Amino acid sequence: MDNIACLVQCTHIVNSRNLRPIHAKRFEDSYQKYNQMSKKIFADLLINPNHHYALHIPKQMKLWGPLG
């Protein structure tokens, strides 16, 4: 359940209309936690391109603002 909660938090941050620098950090922390838990839960799965692209979202939010 914590794994899904991390994704929900990431989704809320990305779709937020008001962003501050702390939101990029929160996204990064939540997504990192999601990845760590996913590796334990789904040990045999490989990283998809979308999972890699999501690692760049904090930088994009800092440069461009809200993405949603």
Buried (B, 14 or more C-beta within 10 A) or exposed (E): EEBEEBBEBBEBBBEBEEBEEEBBBBBBBBBEBBBEBBEEEEEEEEEEEEBEEBEEBBEEBEEEEEEE
